[in-house]
Amino acid sequence: MMKRWIRIAVVVVVVAAVGYWAFRPAPVPADFATVERGRLEVTVDEEGRTRVHDRYVVSAPVPGRMRRIELEPGDPVAAGKTVLAQFQPSDPALLDARTRAELEARVRAAESAVGSARADRERVESDLAFARSELKRFKSLVEERVLAARELEAAERQVESLERARQSADFGARTAQHQLELARAGLLQTRGGRSAPIPLYSPVNGVVLRRLQESETVVPMGQPLIEVGNLDDLEIVSDLLSSAAVKVKPGQPVLIEQWGGEGALRGRVRRVEPSGFTKISALGVEEQRVNVIVEFDEPRDKTRLIGDGYRVELRIVVWQKDEVLKVPTSSLFRHEGTWAVYAVEGDRAVRRLVEVGQRSGLEAEVLTGLAHGQRIIVYPSDTIADGIEVQARS
């Protein structure tokens, strides 16, 4: 009798064990990651396009017949030497007193503009000379370890900025001189016979950007004919959402990607325009946008393949720090109004409330709640809960 009860007990135990192993909850497969320390960069990402900083549209000075323009986009031009177009003016009518007075006033205004442009150029040259002397003094102070290297970098950027400003002032003075010549040409009257052709010279050293009029034709005064510019003076303009533009400051570093070559190019924010504008997105939503101007921080040899109007992608670094405790943003979820993650302790998922600092698109800074080297779950599904058994997804 005793043996019979022993056999029954053994059978019950075996059946109970089989039932437990058959019906116990299986571990939930999950993807694991590790809490790490490293560099974290927070960026504002947006598309941009290149453009020539100083571009010039050469127009017809007076009504007449323009001869065919032989130059093509990309052809090099030299300031004051390359003839962009030959212009045959129409025979001018005799000038009455009112028209002559207007043209003479235009000449005087152009003369004033030339004087103002030259004064601006002299002012920039004076500022540049002072900045160069300051840079020389800063270099000696840095060598003597009296001044921080950061101050020297700021002085070098000031010199570079003033050199570009001087180049722009030179362009402005030349343009004002050409406008004066055009104003004086308007006072010419017919003195018998046909007027001589007027050659239109390039105002800058550079290349032809666009040919706005090609074939020989009669054009009115002010008709745009050809556009020229210097590709060595490229910049990038990007329209950011106003909510993102408030995080961007002049001087912040920029990574220029997807430009067509290998690796990312370096740039720097030069200006955030103070006025925004409304733009309709591809989904038909009105957005407030702000233009941000970025300058290349690379030698021209590395950007020579980039031309005017090229598309690029920008990553403006608005915050960066080394040795940051960070986790993938895919591991974060909201719980009772705060951020949380599932930490893996043994083979169980344990919910941990965390305080999050800076965040990028892929990673987030953890201020409290986790330690370096802890395992966490990324992409937690609805099947994962506090205390549930988990295993690495195969």
C-alpha positions in Angstrom: 0.0 0.0 0.0 2.8 2.4 0.9 4.6 1.7 -2.4 1.4 2.6 -4.3 1.2 6.0 -2.6 4.8 6.6 -3.2 4.3 5.9 -6.9 1.3 8.2 -7.0 3.2 11.0 -5.3 6.1 10.7 -7.8 3.7 10.9 -10.7 2.0 14.0 -9.2 5.4 15.7 -8.7 6.5 14.9 -12.3 3.2 16.1 -13.7 3.4 19.3 -11.7 7.0 19.9 -12.8 6.1 19.3 -16.4 3.1 21.7 -16.1 5.2 24.4 -14.5 7.9 24.3 -17.2 5.2 24.1 -20.0 3.1 27.0 -18.8 5.6 29.3 -17.1 6.0 32.8 -18.9 8.8 32.7 -21.4 11.5 35.5 -21.2 10.6 38.5 -23.4 13.3 39.0 -26.1 14.7 42.6 -26.1 17.6 44.6 -27.5 20.2 45.6 -24.9 22.7 48.5 -24.8 25.2 49.8 -22.2 25.3 53.1 -20.4 28.5 54.8 -21.6 30.6 57.9 -21.1 31.8 59.9 -24.1 31.5 63.0 -26.2 28.0 64.3 -26.8 27.1 66.9 -29.5 23.8 68.6 -29.8 23.2 69.8 -33.3 20.6 71.7 -35.4 20.4 69.9 -38.7 19.0 71.5 -41.9 19.7 71.7 -45.6 21.4 74.7 -47.1 22.7 76.0 -50.4 25.8 77.8 -51.4 25.9 81.3 -52.9 28.5 83.8 -53.9 28.7 86.5 -51.2 29.2 89.4 -53.7 27.4 88.8 -57.0 27.0 91.4 -59.8 24.4 91.7 -62.5 25.6 93.8 -65.4 22.8 95.6 -67.1 22.3 97.7 -70.2 23.4 101.3 -69.5 21.1 102.9 -72.1 18.6 101.6 -74.6 20.2 100.1 -77.7 21.2 96.9 -79.5 23.3 94.3 -77.6 25.6 92.2 -79.6 25.7 88.4 -79.0 27.4 87.4 -75.7 30.1 84.8 -76.5 31.1 84.2 -72.8 29.6 81.1 -71.2 28.9 80.2 -67.5 32.2 79.3 -65.9 34.4 81.4 -68.1 36.9 83.4 -66.0 36.7 87.2 -66.1 39.1 89.9 -64.9 38.1 93.2 -63.4 38.3 96.1 -65.8 39.8 93.9 -68.6 37.3 91.2 -69.7 34.6 92.6 -72.0 31.3 91.0 -71.0 29.2 92.4 -73.8 29.4 94.9 -76.6 26.6 97.4 -76.5 25.5 99.6 -79.5 23.5 102.5 -78.0 20.5 104.0 -79.8 21.0 107.4 -81.2 20.0 109.6 -78.2 17.4 112.3 -78.6 18.3 115.9 -77.9 18.0 116.7 -74.3 15.6 119.3 -73.0 16.4 121.4 -69.9 14.5 119.1 -67.5 16.1 115.9 -68.8 19.6 117.4 -68.7 19.1 118.6 -65.2 18.0 115.1 -64.1 21.0 113.5 -65.7 23.4 116.0 -64.2 21.9 115.4 -60.8 22.3 111.6 -61.4 26.0 112.3 -62.2 26.5 114.3 -59.0 24.8 111.5 -57.0 27.1 108.9 -58.6 30.1 111.1 -57.8 29.0 111.2 -54.1 28.5 107.5 -54.1 32.1 107.0 -55.4 33.4 109.3 -52.6 31.4 107.4 -50.0 32.6 104.0 -51.3 36.2 105.2 -51.2 35.7 106.5 -47.7 34.3 103.1 -46.6 37.3 101.4 -48.2 39.8 103.7 -46.4 38.0 103.1 -43.1 38.1 99.3 -43.5 41.8 99.5 -44.5 42.5 101.5 -41.3 40.6 98.9 -39.2 42.5 96.1 -40.9 45.9 97.7 -40.2 45.0 98.1 -36.5 43.7 94.5 -36.3 46.9 93.2 -37.9 49.0 95.2 -35.4 46.9 93.8 -32.6 47.3 90.2 -33.9 51.1 90.7 -34.0 51.0 91.9 -30.4 48.7 89.0 -29.3 51.1 86.5 -30.8 54.0 87.8 -28.7 51.8 87.8 -25.6 50.7 84.2 -26.3 54.3 83.2 -26.7 55.1 84.8 -23.4 52.0 83.0 -21.9 50.4 86.3 -20.8 47.4 85.8 -23.0 45.2 82.8 -23.7 45.3 81.1 -27.1 41.5 81.7 -27.5 42.1 85.5 -27.6 44.6 84.9 -30.4 42.1 82.9 -32.4 39.5 85.7 -32.0 42.1 88.2 -33.3 42.9 86.0 -36.3 39.2 85.7 -37.1 38.9 89.5 -36.8 41.7 90.0 -39.3 40.1 87.5 -41.7 36.7 89.2 -41.4 38.2 92.6 -42.1 40.2 91.3 -45.1 36.9 90.1 -46.6 35.3 93.4 -45.7 38.1 95.2 -47.5 37.6 93.0 -50.6 33.9 93.9 -50.5 34.7 97.6 -50.1 37.0 97.4 -53.1 34.1 95.8 -55.1 31.8 98.5 -53.9 34.2 101.3 -54.9 34.6 99.8 -58.4 30.9 99.4 -58.8 30.3 103.0 -57.7 32.9 104.1 -60.3 31.1 102.1 -63.0 27.8 103.6 -62.0 29.4 107.1 -62.4 30.6 106.2 -65.8 27.2 105.0 -66.8 25.6 108.2 -65.5 28.0 110.3 -67.5 27.3 108.3 -70.6 23.6 109.3 -70.3 24.7 112.9 -71.0 26.1 112.1 -74.3 24.3 113.5 -77.3 24.4 112.6 -80.9 27.0 114.7 -82.8 26.4 113.3 -86.2 27.1 109.7 -87.4 26.5 106.5 -85.4 27.6 106.2 -81.8 30.6 103.9 -81.1 29.9 100.6 -79.3 30.1 100.6 -75.6 32.1 97.7 -74.1 30.8 96.5 -70.7 33.8 95.3 -68.6 33.6 92.9 -65.6 33.6 94.7 -62.3 35.3 91.9 -60.4 37.8 89.0 -60.8 35.8 85.8 -61.0 33.7 83.8 -63.4 30.5 84.1 -65.3 27.7 82.7 -63.1 24.7 83.1 -65.5 24.1 84.5 -69.0 20.8 86.2 -68.7 20.7 87.4 -72.3 22.6 85.5 -75.1 21.4 86.4 -78.6 21.8 89.8 -80.2 18.7 91.9 -79.6 17.4 95.4 -78.8 17.1 95.9 -75.0 15.8 98.7 -72.9 17.9 100.5 -70.3 18.5 98.4 -67.2 17.9 95.1 -68.9 20.0 92.4 -67.0 22.6 90.9 -69.4 25.0 88.7 -67.4 25.8 87.8 -63.8 29.4 87.5 -62.5 31.0 86.7 -59.1 34.0 85.3 -57.4 33.7 81.7 -56.4 36.5 82.1 -53.8 34.0 84.0 -51.7 31.4 81.3 -51.2 29.0 81.1 -48.3 26.0 78.9 -47.3 22.5 80.1 -46.5 20.1 77.8 -44.6 16.6 78.7 -43.5 16.0 77.2 -40.0 12.8 77.0 -38.1 12.6 80.0 -35.7 12.5 77.7 -32.7 15.8 76.2 -33.8 17.4 79.5 -34.9 17.2 80.8 -31.3 19.8 78.2 -30.3 22.3 79.2 -33.0 24.9 81.9 -32.3 27.6 83.4 -34.5 30.9 81.6 -34.2 29.4 78.1 -33.5 31.1 75.3 -35.5 29.3 73.7 -38.4 29.7 70.3 -40.1 29.0 70.5 -43.8 27.9 67.1 -45.1 26.4 65.5 -48.3 28.3 68.1 -50.5 29.4 65.4 -53.0 32.9 64.7 -51.7 34.4 62.6 -49.1 34.1 63.5 -45.4 32.5 66.5 -43.8 33.8 70.0 -44.3 34.2 72.5 -41.4 32.4 75.8 -41.3 31.3 78.5 -38.8 28.2 80.5 -38.3 28.8 84.0 -39.4 25.4 85.6 -39.0 21.8 84.9 -37.9 19.5 87.3 -39.7 17.3 89.2 -37.3 14.1 89.0 -39.4 12.2 85.8 -40.1 9.8 85.0 -42.9 6.8 82.6 -43.6 7.4 79.6 -45.7 4.9 76.9 -46.7 6.3 73.4 -46.1 5.8 70.4 -48.4 2.8 69.4 -46.2 1.2 72.8 -46.7 2.0 74.0 -43.2 3.0 77.6 -42.6 6.4 77.8 -40.9 8.4 80.8 -39.6 11.9 80.5 -40.9 15.1 82.5 -40.3 18.1 82.6 -42.6 21.5 81.6 -41.1 24.7 82.4 -42.9 27.6 79.9 -42.7 31.1 80.5 -43.9 33.6 77.8 -44.9 36.4 77.2 -42.5 38.4 75.2 -45.0 41.0 76.3 -47.6 39.7 76.9 -51.1 41.5 73.8 -52.4 39.1 71.6 -50.4 36.0 73.4 -51.6 37.0 74.0 -55.2 34.5 71.5 -56.5 31.6 73.4 -54.9 29.9 76.1 -57.0 27.1 78.6 -56.6 23.7 77.3 -55.7 24.9 73.8 -54.6 22.9 71.8 -52.0 24.5 70.7 -48.8 23.4 69.5 -45.4 24.4 71.4 -42.3 24.9 70.2 -38.7 25.3 73.3 -36.5 26.9 72.3 -33.1 25.0 74.2 -30.5 26.3 72.3 -27.4 29.1 69.8 -26.9 30.9 68.2 -24.0 33.3 65.3 -23.3 32.9 62.5 -20.7 29.1 62.7 -20.6 27.1 59.8 -19.2 24.8 59.0 -22.1 22.2 56.5 -23.3 20.5 56.0 -26.7 17.4 58.1 -27.0 15.6 55.0 -28.1 15.8 53.7 -24.6 13.8 56.6 -23.0 10.1 56.6 -22.4 7.7 58.7 -20.3 6.4 57.4 -17.0 4.2 59.5 -14.8 5.4 62.7 -16.3 9.1 62.0 -16.1 11.7 60.1 -18.2 12.4 56.5 -17.4 14.4 53.5 -18.8 14.4 49.8 -18.2 17.6 48.6 -16.6 18.6 44.9 -16.8 19.4 43.4 -13.4 20.2 39.7 -13.6 17.6 38.6 -16.1 14.8 41.0 -15.1 13.8 44.4 -16.4 13.7 47.1 -13.7 12.2 50.5 -14.4 14.5 53.4 -13.4 13.4 57.0 -13.3 16.2 59.2 -14.8 16.9 62.9 -15.2 17.8 63.8 -18.7 20.0 66.8 -19.7 21.0 67.6 -23.3 19.7 65.5 -26.1 20.8 64.9 -29.7 18.9 62.9 -32.3 20.5 59.6 -31.2 21.8 60.1 -27.7 20.8 61.8 -24.4 22.7 63.0 -21.4 21.7 61.2 -18.1 22.2 63.4 -15.0 20.8 61.0 -12.4 19.3 57.5 -12.1 21.9 55.3 -13.9 25.6 54.4 -13.6 28.3 53.8 -16.1 28.4 50.3 -17.5 24.7 49.4 -16.7 22.8 47.4 -19.2 19.5 48.9 -20.5 16.8 48.0 -22.9 16.5 49.9 -26.2 13.2 50.1 -28.1 11.1 48.8 -25.2 7.9 47.2 -26.4 4.5 47.1 -24.7 5.3 43.5 -23.6 8.1 44.7 -21.3 7.1 45.8 -17.8 8.8 46.3 -14.4 10.1 43.0 -13.1 9.5 40.9 -16.2 12.1 38.4 -17.3 14.0 39.4 -20.5 16.6 37.9 -22.7 18.8 39.2 -25.5 17.2 39.1 -28.9 18.9 36.6 -31.1 
